[in-house]
Amino acid sequence: MPIVIHTHAFGITDVGRRRDTNQDTFLIDRDLGLFVVADGMGGRQGGGVASQLVTETVSTQLRRHLARDAPAPDPNDPVFVDDEERQLARKGRLLKGAVLASNRAVFEKSSQHAALRGMGSTLAAVLLNEDVLEIANVGDSPIYLLRGGAIHLVSVIHTVEAEHAAKIASGELAADSPPLDKRYRHVLTRAVGVAPGVKVQMRELRFYDGDQLLLCSDGLSNKVDPDEMLDVAERNNPEATCRKLVNLANERGGEDNICVVNVRLGIEDVDGEDDEDELLRLKPSIFTIMGRLLGKG
């Protein structure tokens, strides 16, 4: 049945209270239905260059391939190593291919310039595919889905702490395993551009009228709990939501750069009929379990 998707989105990035430079970047491309947050790392210059290059490359690659209706990457290509990812829709494969292209772009640039050596970036990206969210992430910039008065972490956090929590949740480690040394808790286990290749976390998820997305850097998620984000988003429009969340993070120290994108999603049935499943709720998943263990979902 034909549908029309409406979006109301706003994003903001802020240097914070302690940093001299801002290495967080966001992108909102309404024509593509693309929303991205990237948190750069790698010295005074490198992080900002990396995050900017990531967002630009992802957008450029998607625009180029979608405009010419180019075929998506072959799902049997070695980069699609997971059975679940082999089933991605064409736009999902294009998004993953664009992220891999951004990884190559950042790695090659850092290899060519000594001042940029070792730079990298996180990535949190959502591409709309009719009424499906194509979700890609690398690193610790979370993506939340707000639905029916609840907030869900729908990305996977790639840090030593998060992977430790996931092993406990799966039973690979005992629940009473020794806690991690705090020095390693927020160390990234994946980042864009620090190596020739990277494993991109992918997920597809149907969305419904009235859902909201919130993508952010850890400069926000380390300072504001998900339930607080939910409360702010439910009381304000996207611009006010982003500004109030940034202010809240700064009020609590603002030690890091802060970036947030808030997207409100609407679905209009062209035939005027309501979707009977509109109020469908998310079932608990490993993403939700991990979020709860980390206090982020």
Residue, then its C-alpha position, 0 to 999 in steps of 0.5 A: m500500500p503506498i505511503v508517504i513519509h514525513t520527517h521533522a528533524f533538527g541537529i546541533t553540535d557543541v564544543g562543550r565546556r572543556r575542549d578547544t575544538n569540536q570534533d563532532t559532526f552531524l548530517i541531515d539529508r532530507d532528500l535521502g532520508l539520511f541522518v548521521v552523527a560522527d564523533g572524531m578522534g585523533g589529535r587536535q586536527g585529525g578528529g574533526v577531519a575524520s568525522q567530517l570526511v565520514t559524513e560527507t563520504v557516506s552522503t556522497q556515496l549514497r546520493r551517487h548510487l541511488a541517483r543512478d539506480a546502481p546495483a547494491p553490493d553483492p550480499n555474497d561479497p566477503v564483507f557481508v559475513d553475517d547471515e543476518e546481513r546477507q538479508l539486508a534490503r538494497k538500501g541497507r547494503l548501499l548504506k553499509g557500502a557507503v560506510l565502508a567507503s568512508n572507512r577507506a577514505v579516512f584511512e587513506k587520508s590519515s596514511q598520506h598526512a603525518a599530522l592526521r595519522g591515527m585519526g578515526s571516527t565513530l558513526a551512527a547512521v539511519l537511512l529511511n527505506e519506506d517504513v523501514l529504518e536501515i541502521a548502521n553504527v561503528g563505535d559508541s555513538p548511540i541510536y535510540l528509538l522513542r516509541g509509545g512512551a519508551i526509549h530503546l537503544v537500537s544500535v550496538i555500543h562498541t566499547v570494552e565495557a559494552e562487550h563485557a556486558a554483552k558477554i555477561a548477558s549471553g552467559e559467556l561470562a559469569a554474572d559475578s565476573p570481576p568488574l573492568d578496570k575503569r581505565y578501559r571501560h570506554v575504550l573503543t573496540r571499533a572505529v571508522g578509518v583506523a584500519p583498512g577495514v572495519k566491521v559495520q553493525m547493521r540492523e533493519l527495523r520497521f518504524y511507525d507513525g509518531d516514532q522518534l529517533l535520537l542519534c548522539s555522541d557520547g558527550l551527551s549519552n555519558k551525561v544524560d540518561p535515556d529516560e531523561m532524553l525521552d522526557v525532554a523529547e516528548r515535551n519539545n519539538p526537535e530543535a528545542t529537544c536538541r538545545k535542551l539536551v546540549n544545555l543539560a550535558n554542559e550543565r553537568g560538566g561538558e567535558d566532551n564535545i556534544c552532538v545530537v540529532n532528533v528526528r520525528l517520523g510520520i507515515e501517511d497512508v495514501d489511501g487514508e487507511d490506518d495501519e492496524d499495527e501502528l501501536l506495535r511495541l518493540k520486543p526485548s532484544i539483545f540490543t535492549i538487554m545490553g542497553r539496560l545493562l549499561g544504563k542506556g535503554 
